[in-house]
Amino acid sequence: MKKKKFISIALAALLIMLCAGCASNKADAPATEQNNDRSSVSETAQTDTPISEETEITDEAEPSDEAKPSEKNGEIYILATGDVHCGIDMGFGYAGLKQVRDNLESQGYETILVDDGDSIQGRPVGTVSKGGLIIELMNDLQYDVAIPGNHEFDYGMERFLELTKQSSFPYISCNFNLNGELIFDPYIIKEVSGIKIAFVGATTPETLVTSTPEYFMDDNGNYVYGFMQDKSGEALYAAIQDAIDSARNDGADIVCLMGHLGNEAECEPWTYADVISNTSGIDIFLDGHSHDADKVTMLDKEGNEVTRIACGTALNGIGYTHINAEGKIDDAGVWNWNNEVSAPELFDIQNDIRKRVDEVSAELDEELGRVVATTSVDLIMEDPNEIDDNGRALRIIRLSETNLGDLVADAYKDQSGADIAFVNGGGIRTNIKKGDITYGDIINVHPFGNMLTVIEVSGQQILDALEWGSKDVPGEHGGFIQVSGLSYEIDSSIESPCIADENSAFVGIKGKRRVKNVLVNNEPIDPSKKYTLAGHDYMLLSNGDGYTMFDGSPVLQESVKLDNQVLIDYIVDTLGGEVGSEYTDPYGQGRIIID
């Protein structure tokens, strides 16, 4: 029986070509090992076939060795990844990315490979090695430049800066600073085929609350690291404009802004749209952070068109920018891979990166494959029924209740004995499918290494926290609260009354509240009463996601156990090793009602 999968004609043609090692001008050339002396990276061959059309691909196509370099044609492709989150064997996979790059170079294109942040965190391979194995693979792939995303800091500042010294490619950022002094160069210029291309880096100021805030503080709790995070956005715009202007003065023909900024409401006023509207001189904007794969063209401050592209997450998209021999950008977009089966697996791509990925995976398999429990239901963080415009599942755990959110919150409440438990939706990172639950599954749900903590708080603090967590509903917010021991309603027709400071952290409430009918163990919450609240240190002690309303609260239990161990112990010890019928409904048990 032949295995068949549906993929787009454009990608089918591309990957058949990649795996067969053929090129448009060297179809019969024998494959050779790729030359390691790269000046840059380039994109795959263009096609006029609409990506929306579909065809069947069988397993008849035989892979070959890597494509042969050919005489250069004077054209350039910039390939971009972003929000990989350790998905080294997902989507295109690093092996597929290598195959795409090699094939382009075999056709005569110069190539430049860049990453827009959040590459080293998100799955067990990152957690176990604290990002080290990912940097090794990126070195093997010969990345040319990268920027830090907010999750590059999740292993601590010291570890991140250590990793940047281990990388064979530079990190750039025009706004990441220590006491006002930039940590990295704001831009880098690469001259390829006689064309000077400047890459300017920018990281979302939201990083201060979406990674662990204390990593950016000194021993006295004062922020010393920053991202030009003034609330107006003007500091970020000025930093980016200054880098653009400096790059132009240094002779740049093309300016590419590499941003980890995104499009989410919680990222305002630092979204890609905010930046484009308030700057000039960007030729192409390669973005990340919000996991979308949108291509958008809008006007900059001077009325010039700027195209912004992003490439999804977990290598389900590769961004591309084609620069012709005249030094002009004539195409840009995203190749999307929406198949459940990855490209390396479907096409049996074999190259040196595939070998290295397999070696890395083998190192982790024994420990991560250990079965710790079972579940009779699918546990979700993504909507099982709804998809976005790019065909990807919606991360509803960041805007509504789910059964996995209930399970995780219940685990914190159970293991701590607290009255209430809170867990931020952004801290729950993947689904768990029905069947065996392995250690790797649990780490994938909780990859951050946060620690169970219990504090004593007032009912008013609880109310403020719920208000803050629901501020972006119906939009996503990583700080959206999944709960146990409590239920509440959100009136989304009311504008959020939350006030944030320049670091996007909670300051207070001004106006009518949208959260109502809050019940603690089926009794109306008492704003003056004291309650015990369980969660993790990131949210309760370190102002994660901007939760400052808990500052100064008495700490009853601190750093008791790792978040993934909390979940394992609850399922194994309390539930008897099986997640059952009480979690059947993927949309939860009715703890959160949204009007």
C-alpha positions as CSV (number, residue, x, y, z in Angstrom):
1,M,0.0,0.0,0.0
2,K,1.5,3.3,-1.1
3,K,1.5,6.1,1.5
4,K,-0.3,9.2,0.2
5,K,-0.4,12.7,1.6
6,F,-2.0,15.8,0.4
7,I,0.3,18.8,0.0
8,S,0.2,21.9,-2.2
9,I,1.3,21.6,-5.8
10,A,3.9,24.3,-5.3
11,L,5.5,22.5,-2.3
12,A,5.1,19.1,-3.9
13,A,7.1,20.3,-6.9
14,L,9.6,22.0,-4.7
15,L,10.3,19.1,-2.4
16,I,10.2,16.5,-5.2
17,M,12.9,18.6,-6.8
18,L,14.8,18.9,-3.5
19,C,14.7,15.3,-2.7
20,A,15.6,14.2,-6.3
21,G,18.5,16.6,-6.2
22,C,17.5,18.2,-9.5
23,A,17.8,21.8,-10.5
24,S,16.2,23.8,-13.3
25,N,19.5,24.2,-15.1
26,K,21.4,21.2,-13.9
27,A,18.8,18.5,-13.8
28,D,21.1,15.6,-14.6
29,A,24.1,16.8,-12.6
30,P,25.5,14.3,-10.1
31,A,25.0,15.2,-6.5
32,T,28.0,16.3,-4.4
33,E,28.6,17.4,-0.9
34,Q,27.6,21.1,-0.3
35,N,30.5,23.6,-0.2
36,N,30.8,24.8,3.4
37,D,32.2,28.3,2.3
38,R,28.9,30.2,2.1
39,S,28.6,33.9,1.8
40,S,24.8,33.8,2.2
41,V,21.6,31.8,1.7
42,S,19.0,31.8,-1.0
43,E,15.4,30.7,-1.6
44,T,13.8,27.9,-3.7
45,A,12.8,28.2,-7.3
46,Q,9.7,30.3,-8.1
47,T,6.6,28.7,-9.3
48,D,3.4,30.1,-10.9
49,T,1.3,27.3,-9.5
50,P,-1.2,28.5,-6.8
51,I,-0.4,27.1,-3.4
52,S,-4.1,26.6,-2.7
53,E,-4.3,23.9,-5.3
54,E,-3.7,20.3,-4.1
55,T,-2.4,17.1,-5.5
56,E,-1.4,13.6,-4.2
57,I,2.2,12.7,-3.6
58,T,3.1,9.0,-3.2
59,D,6.2,7.6,-1.7
60,E,7.6,6.7,-5.1
61,A,10.0,9.7,-5.3
62,E,13.5,8.5,-4.4
63,P,15.7,10.9,-2.4
64,S,19.2,11.5,-3.5
65,D,22.4,13.0,-2.1
66,E,22.7,16.8,-1.6
67,A,22.4,19.1,-4.6
68,K,25.5,20.2,-6.5
69,P,26.6,23.9,-6.3
70,S,26.5,25.6,-9.7
71,E,27.8,28.8,-11.3
72,K,26.3,31.8,-9.5
73,N,23.5,33.7,-11.3
74,G,23.9,37.0,-9.4
75,E,20.5,36.5,-7.6
76,I,19.9,36.1,-3.9
77,Y,17.4,34.4,-1.7
78,I,17.0,35.3,2.0
79,L,15.5,32.4,3.9
80,A,14.0,33.1,7.3
81,T,12.9,30.9,10.2
82,G,11.3,32.1,13.4
83,D,9.5,30.7,16.4
84,V,11.1,27.3,15.7
85,H,10.7,26.4,19.4
86,C,13.0,23.4,19.1
87,G,10.8,21.8,16.3
88,I,13.9,20.4,14.7
89,D,12.1,17.5,13.1
90,M,8.7,19.1,12.5
91,G,7.3,20.8,9.4
92,F,10.1,21.3,6.9
93,G,12.5,20.2,9.7
94,Y,16.1,21.4,9.8
95,A,16.9,18.7,7.3
96,G,14.3,20.0,4.9
97,L,15.6,23.6,5.4
98,K,19.1,22.4,4.6
99,Q,17.7,20.6,1.5
100,V,15.9,23.8,0.4
101,R,19.0,25.8,0.8
102,D,21.3,23.4,-1.0
103,N,18.9,23.1,-3.9
104,L,18.8,26.8,-4.3
105,E,22.5,27.1,-4.3
106,S,22.7,24.3,-6.9
107,Q,20.6,26.5,-9.2
108,G,23.1,29.3,-8.9
109,Y,21.5,31.5,-6.2
110,E,23.3,33.0,-3.4
111,T,21.6,32.5,-0.1
112,I,21.4,34.1,3.4
113,L,19.8,32.2,6.3
114,V,18.4,34.1,9.2
115,D,16.4,33.4,12.3
116,D,13.9,35.7,13.9
117,G,14.0,34.4,17.5
118,D,12.6,31.7,19.8
119,S,14.6,28.9,18.4
120,I,16.2,27.4,21.5
121,Q,13.2,26.8,23.8
122,G,9.9,24.9,23.6
123,R,10.6,21.2,23.5
124,P,12.6,18.6,25.4
125,V,15.7,18.9,23.2
126,G,15.9,22.5,24.4
127,T,14.9,21.9,28.0
128,V,17.4,19.1,28.6
129,S,20.3,20.9,27.0
130,K,19.3,24.4,28.0
131,G,19.4,25.4,24.3
132,G,22.9,24.1,23.6
133,L,21.9,21.3,21.2
134,I,19.8,23.8,19.2
135,I,22.8,26.2,18.8
136,E,24.9,23.3,17.7
137,L,22.4,22.4,15.0
138,M,22.1,26.1,13.9
139,N,25.9,26.2,13.6
140,D,25.7,23.1,11.5
141,L,23.1,24.8,9.3
142,Q,25.5,27.7,8.9
143,Y,23.0,30.4,9.9
144,D,24.2,33.8,8.9
145,V,22.5,36.0,11.6
146,A,19.9,35.7,14.3
147,I,18.0,37.9,16.8
148,P,16.9,37.0,20.3
149,G,13.2,36.3,20.8
150,N,11.6,36.6,24.2
151,H,12.1,32.9,24.9
152,E,15.8,33.0,24.2
153,F,16.1,34.2,27.8
154,D,14.1,31.4,29.5
155,Y,17.2,29.6,30.7
156,G,18.5,32.8,32.3
157,M,20.6,35.8,31.1
158,E,23.9,34.1,31.9
159,R,23.0,31.0,29.9
160,F,21.7,33.0,26.9
161,L,24.9,35.1,26.7
162,E,26.9,32.0,27.0
163,L,25.0,30.4,24.1
164,T,25.7,33.5,21.9
165,K,29.4,32.9,22.4
166,Q,29.0,29.3,21.3
167,S,27.1,30.3,18.1
168,S,29.1,30.6,14.9
169,F,26.7,33.3,13.7
170,P,26.1,36.8,15.2
171,Y,23.1,37.9,17.2
172,I,21.9,41.4,16.5
173,S,19.5,43.8,18.2
174,C,19.1,47.5,18.1
175,N,17.1,47.7,21.3
176,F,18.3,45.0,23.8
177,N,20.5,46.9,26.3
178,L,22.1,46.8,29.7
179,N,21.7,50.2,31.4
180,G,21.2,51.8,28.1
181,E,24.2,50.2,26.4
182,L,23.4,47.8,23.5
183,I,24.5,44.2,24.1
184,F,24.8,43.3,20.4
185,D,25.4,45.2,17.2
186,P,22.2,46.9,16.1
187,Y,22.7,45.7,12.5
188,I,25.0,43.8,10.2
189,I,25.7,44.3,6.5
190,K,26.4,41.3,4.2
191,E,27.7,42.0,0.7
192,V,26.5,39.3,-1.7
193,S,26.8,39.4,-5.5
194,G,27.8,43.1,-5.2
195,I,24.7,44.0,-3.2
196,K,25.0,45.3,0.4
197,I,22.1,43.9,2.5
198,A,21.7,45.3,6.0
199,F,20.0,43.2,8.7
200,V,18.6,45.2,11.6
201,G,17.4,43.3,14.7
202,A,14.6,44.2,17.1
203,T,13.1,42.2,20.0
204,T,9.7,42.9,21.5
205,P,9.8,44.9,24.7
206,E,7.2,42.5,25.9
207,T,10.1,40.2,26.7
208,L,10.4,41.7,30.1
209,V,7.1,40.0,31.2
210,T,6.9,37.1,28.8
211,S,10.2,35.6,29.9
212,T,11.1,35.6,33.6
213,P,11.3,39.2,34.7
214,E,13.9,38.6,37.4
215,Y,16.4,37.6,34.7
216,F,16.5,41.3,33.6
217,M,16.9,42.7,37.2
218,D,19.8,43.3,39.5
219,D,20.0,41.8,43.0
220,N,17.9,44.6,44.3
221,G,15.0,43.9,42.0
222,N,15.7,46.8,39.6
223,Y,15.5,46.4,35.9
224,V,19.0,46.8,34.4
225,Y,18.3,45.0,31.0
226,G,15.7,46.5,28.7
227,F,14.3,46.7,25.2
228,M,13.5,50.4,24.7
229,Q,10.1,49.7,26.3
230,D,8.6,53.1,26.9
231,K,4.8,52.9,26.7
232,S,4.5,55.3,23.7
233,G,6.7,53.1,21.5
234,E,8.8,56.1,20.5
235,A,12.0,54.7,22.0
236,L,11.8,51.5,20.0
237,Y,10.9,53.4,16.8
238,A,13.8,55.7,17.3
239,A,16.2,52.8,17.9
240,I,15.1,51.1,14.8
241,Q,15.2,54.3,12.7
242,D,18.7,55.1,13.9
243,A,19.9,51.6,12.9
244,I,18.3,51.9,9.5
245,D,19.8,55.3,8.9
246,S,23.2,54.1,10.1
247,A,23.1,51.1,7.8
248,R,22.2,53.3,4.9
249,N,25.1,55.6,5.7
250,D,27.3,52.5,5.7
251,G,26.3,51.8,2.1
252,A,23.4,49.4,2.5
253,D,21.4,48.9,-0.7
254,I,18.7,46.9,1.0
255,V,17.5,47.1,4.6
256,C,15.9,44.0,6.1
257,L,14.3,44.4,9.5
258,M,14.4,41.2,11.5
259,G,11.8,41.6,14.2
260,H,10.5,39.5,17.0
261,L,7.5,41.8,17.4
262,G,4.3,40.1,16.2
263,N,0.8,41.2,15.7
264,E,-1.0,40.5,19.0
265,A,-2.9,43.2,20.9
266,E,-0.8,42.6,24.0
267,C,2.3,43.6,22.0
268,E,1.1,47.2,21.2
269,P,2.6,49.7,20.7
270,W,5.5,47.5,19.5
271,T,3.8,45.4,16.9
272,Y,5.2,45.2,13.3
273,A,2.4,47.5,12.2
274,D,3.3,50.1,14.9
275,V,7.0,50.0,13.8
276,I,6.3,50.2,10.0
277,S,3.9,53.1,10.6
278,N,6.4,55.1,12.6
279,T,9.6,54.4,10.7
280,S,10.9,54.7,7.1
281,G,13.6,53.0,5.0
282,I,12.6,49.3,5.7
283,D,12.7,47.3,2.4
284,I,11.5,44.0,3.8
285,F,10.3,43.1,7.3
286,L,10.9,39.5,8.5
287,D,8.9,39.0,11.7
288,G,8.2,36.5,14.4
289,H,6.6,36.2,17.9
290,S,2.9,35.7,17.1
291,H,3.3,32.4,15.3
292,D,1.4,33.7,12.3
293,A,2.4,33.1,8.6
294,D,0.9,36.3,7.2
295,K,2.2,38.4,4.4
296,V,1.1,42.0,4.8
297,T,2.0,45.1,2.7
298,M,1.4,48.5,4.3
299,L,2.7,52.1,4.2
300,D,5.6,53.4,6.2
301,K,5.8,56.9,7.7
302,E,6.7,58.4,4.4
303,G,4.0,56.5,2.4
304,N,6.3,53.9,1.0
305,E,5.1,50.3,0.8
306,V,6.7,47.8,3.1
307,T,6.1,44.0,3.0
308,R,6.1,42.1,6.2
309,I,6.2,38.3,6.3
310,A,6.3,35.8,9.2
311,C,6.8,32.1,9.0
312,G,4.6,30.4,11.6
313,T,6.1,28.1,14.2
314,A,7.9,24.8,14.5
315,L,9.3,25.0,11.0
316,N,5.9,24.9,9.3
317,G,6.9,27.8,7.3
318,I,10.1,29.1,5.6
319,G,10.1,32.8,4.8
320,Y,11.7,33.8,1.5
321,T,12.8,37.1,-0.1
322,H,14.1,37.0,-3.7
323,I,16.5,39.7,-4.8
324,N,17.2,39.8,-8.6
325,A,20.4,40.5,-10.3
326,E,19.7,44.2,-10.5
327,G,19.6,44.3,-6.7
328,K,15.8,44.7,-6.3
329,I,13.4,42.7,-4.2
330,D,10.9,41.2,-6.7
331,D,9.2,38.6,-4.5
332,A,8.7,37.7,-0.9
333,G,6.4,35.3,1.0
334,V,6.2,32.1,3.0
335,W,6.3,28.4,2.0
336,N,3.9,26.7,4.3
337,W,4.1,23.0,5.4
338,N,0.7,22.0,6.9
339,N,1.1,18.2,6.8
340,E,1.1,16.2,10.0
341,V,4.0,14.3,8.5
342,S,7.2,16.3,8.4
343,A,9.0,16.8,5.1
344,P,12.1,14.8,6.1
345,E,9.9,11.9,7.1
346,L,7.6,12.1,4.1
347,F,10.4,12.4,1.5
348,D,13.0,10.5,3.5
349,I,15.4,13.4,3.2
350,Q,18.9,12.3,3.9
351,N,21.7,14.8,4.5
352,D,24.2,15.7,7.2
353,I,21.6,17.7,9.1
354,R,19.2,14.8,9.1
355,K,22.0,12.6,10.5
356,R,22.7,15.1,13.3
357,V,19.0,15.6,14.1
358,D,18.7,11.8,14.4
359,E,21.7,11.6,16.7
360,V,20.3,14.4,18.9
361,S,16.9,12.7,19.0
362,A,18.4,9.3,19.9
363,E,20.2,10.9,22.9
364,L,16.9,12.0,24.4
365,D,14.6,9.1,23.4
366,E,15.2,6.7,26.2
367,E,14.4,9.2,29.0
368,L,11.6,11.1,27.2
369,G,10.0,7.9,25.9
370,R,9.3,6.6,29.4
371,V,5.6,6.2,29.9
372,V,4.4,7.8,33.1
373,A,0.5,7.7,32.7
374,T,-2.3,7.4,30.2
375,T,-5.3,9.4,29.2
376,S,-8.6,8.2,27.8
377,V,-9.3,11.7,26.2
378,D,-7.4,14.2,24.0
379,L,-6.2,17.1,26.2
380,I,-6.0,20.3,24.2
381,M,-4.4,23.7,24.2
382,E,-5.4,24.2,20.5
383,D,-9.0,24.3,19.3
384,P,-9.9,20.8,17.8
385,N,-12.5,22.3,15.5
386,E,-11.4,25.8,14.4
387,I,-8.4,26.9,12.4
388,D,-7.0,30.3,11.4
389,D,-6.6,31.7,7.9
390,N,-3.4,29.8,7.4
391,G,-5.0,26.5,8.2
392,R,-3.4,26.3,11.7
393,A,-5.2,25.4,14.9
394,L,-6.1,28.3,17.2
395,R,-4.3,28.5,20.6
396,I,-7.5,28.8,22.6
397,I,-5.8,28.1,25.9
398,R,-4.7,31.7,25.7
399,L,-8.3,33.1,25.5
400,S,-10.7,30.5,26.9
401,E,-11.0,27.4,29.1
402,T,-9.7,24.0,27.9
403,N,-9.6,20.5,29.5
404,L,-5.8,20.6,29.5
405,G,-5.9,24.0,31.3
406,D,-8.3,22.5,33.9
407,L,-6.0,19.5,34.3
408,V,-2.9,21.6,34.8
409,A,-4.6,24.0,37.2
410,D,-6.1,21.0,39.2
411,A,-2.6,19.6,39.5
412,Y,-1.3,22.7,41.1
413,K,-4.2,22.9,43.5
414,D,-4.0,19.2,44.4
415,Q,-0.3,19.1,44.9
416,S,-0.2,22.3,47.0
417,G,-3.4,22.0,49.0
418,A,-4.2,25.6,48.2
419,D,-7.7,27.1,48.0
420,I,-7.2,28.3,44.4
421,A,-4.7,27.5,41.6
422,F,-3.8,29.7,38.6
423,V,-1.8,28.7,35.5
424,N,-1.1,31.1,32.6
425,G,-2.2,29.8,29.3
426,G,1.1,30.7,27.7
427,G,2.8,28.3,30.0
428,I,0.9,25.3,28.5
429,R,2.6,24.6,25.2
430,T,1.1,21.6,23.5
431,N,-1.7,19.1,23.3
432,I,-1.6,15.5,24.8
433,K,-3.2,12.9,22.6
434,K,-5.3,10.1,23.9
435,G,-3.2,7.1,25.0
436,D,0.1,6.7,26.8
437,I,1.5,9.9,28.4
438,T,5.3,9.9,28.3
439,Y,7.8,12.1,30.2
440,G,8.5,13.8,26.9
441,D,4.8,14.7,26.6
442,I,4.8,16.3,30.0
443,I,7.9,18.3,29.3
444,N,6.3,19.5,26.0
445,V,3.4,20.8,28.0
446,H,5.7,22.4,30.6
447,P,9.1,23.2,28.9
448,F,10.0,26.2,31.1
449,G,11.1,24.5,34.3
450,N,8.9,26.7,36.5
451,M,8.4,25.8,40.2
452,L,5.3,25.2,42.3
453,T,4.8,28.1,44.7
454,V,2.0,29.0,47.1
455,I,1.3,32.6,48.4
456,E,-1.4,34.2,50.6
457,V,-3.5,36.8,48.8
458,S,-6.6,38.8,49.3
459,G,-9.8,38.3,47.3
460,Q,-9.1,41.7,45.7
461,Q,-5.8,40.6,44.4
462,I,-7.5,37.6,42.9
463,L,-10.0,39.9,41.2
464,D,-7.3,42.1,39.8
465,A,-5.4,39.1,38.5
466,L,-8.4,37.8,36.7
467,E,-9.1,41.2,35.2
468,W,-5.5,41.4,34.0
469,G,-5.6,37.9,32.6
470,S,-8.7,38.6,30.6
471,K,-7.7,42.0,29.3
472,D,-7.2,40.9,25.6
473,V,-10.2,38.5,25.3
474,P,-11.3,37.7,22.6
475,G,-7.7,38.1,21.5
476,E,-4.8,35.9,22.7
477,H,-2.9,36.7,25.9
478,G,-0.2,34.4,27.2
479,G,-1.2,35.5,30.7
480,F,-4.8,34.3,30.3
481,I,-5.6,32.4,33.5
482,Q,-6.7,28.7,33.6
483,V,-8.1,28.1,37.1
484,S,-8.9,25.5,39.7
485,G,-11.1,26.0,42.8
486,L,-12.6,29.1,41.2
487,S,-15.0,30.1,38.4
488,Y,-15.6,33.4,36.7
489,E,-17.3,35.2,33.8
490,I,-15.9,37.7,31.3
491,D,-18.0,40.3,29.6
492,S,-15.9,40.9,26.5
493,S,-18.2,43.7,25.3
494,I,-16.6,45.9,28.1
495,E,-13.2,47.5,27.2
496,S,-10.5,46.3,29.5
497,P,-10.0,48.7,32.4
498,C,-6.4,47.5,33.1
499,I,-3.6,50.0,33.3
500,A,0.0,48.9,32.4
501,D,3.3,50.6,33.0
502,E,6.1,51.1,30.5
503,N,7.2,47.5,31.0
504,S,3.7,46.2,30.2
505,A,3.2,45.1,33.8
506,F,0.0,45.6,35.8
507,V,-0.5,49.0,37.5
508,G,-4.2,49.1,38.4
509,I,-7.8,49.2,37.3
510,K,-9.6,52.3,36.0
511,G,-13.2,51.9,34.7
512,K,-15.8,49.2,34.7
513,R,-14.5,45.7,35.2
514,R,-15.2,43.0,32.6
515,V,-14.8,40.1,35.1
516,K,-17.9,39.2,37.2
517,N,-19.6,36.4,39.1
518,V,-16.3,35.1,40.6
519,L,-16.9,32.1,42.8
520,V,-14.4,30.4,45.1
521,N,-15.4,26.8,45.8
522,N,-18.9,27.8,44.7
523,E,-19.1,30.8,47.1
524,P,-18.9,34.5,46.0
525,I,-15.4,35.8,46.4
526,D,-14.8,38.1,49.4
527,P,-12.4,40.9,48.3
528,S,-11.2,41.3,51.9
529,K,-10.8,37.7,52.7
530,K,-7.4,35.9,52.6
531,Y,-7.0,32.9,50.2
532,T,-4.1,30.6,49.5
533,L,-3.1,30.7,45.8
534,A,-1.0,28.1,44.1
535,G,0.8,28.6,40.8
536,H,4.4,28.8,39.6
537,D,7.2,31.1,40.6
538,Y,7.2,32.8,37.2
539,M,3.7,34.2,37.7
540,L,3.4,34.5,41.4
541,L,6.9,35.7,42.4
542,S,8.6,37.0,39.3
543,N,5.9,39.2,37.7
544,G,5.7,36.9,34.7
545,D,3.1,38.1,32.1
546,G,3.0,41.4,34.1
547,Y,1.3,40.0,37.3
548,T,2.6,42.6,39.8
549,M,-0.5,42.6,42.0
550,F,1.0,39.7,44.0
551,D,4.1,41.7,45.0
552,G,4.7,41.5,48.7
553,S,2.3,38.6,49.4
554,P,3.4,36.2,52.1
555,V,5.1,33.1,50.5
556,L,3.8,29.9,52.1
557,Q,5.6,27.4,49.8
558,E,8.4,28.4,47.5
559,S,9.9,26.4,44.6
560,V,8.5,23.1,45.8
561,K,8.8,21.1,42.6
562,L,9.1,21.5,38.9
563,D,6.0,22.2,36.9
564,N,6.2,19.0,34.9
565,Q,6.7,16.9,38.1
566,V,3.6,18.6,39.5
567,L,1.5,17.3,36.6
568,I,3.1,13.9,36.7
569,D,2.4,13.5,40.4
570,Y,-1.2,14.6,40.1
571,I,-2.0,12.2,37.3
572,V,-0.1,9.2,38.8
573,D,-0.8,9.6,42.5
574,T,-4.1,11.4,42.6
575,L,-5.8,10.2,39.4
576,G,-4.3,6.7,39.7
577,G,-2.3,7.0,36.5
578,E,-5.1,7.8,34.1
579,V,-6.8,11.0,33.0
580,G,-10.5,10.1,32.7
581,S,-14.0,11.2,32.1
582,E,-14.0,14.4,34.2
583,Y,-11.8,15.9,31.5
584,T,-13.8,14.6,28.4
585,D,-15.0,18.0,27.2
586,P,-12.2,19.7,25.3
587,Y,-13.6,23.1,26.3
588,G,-13.4,22.3,30.0
589,Q,-15.9,22.1,32.9
590,G,-17.5,25.5,32.7
591,R,-15.1,27.3,35.0
592,I,-14.7,30.2,32.6
593,I,-17.7,31.8,30.8
594,I,-17.2,34.4,28.1
595,D,-20.1,36.6,27.1
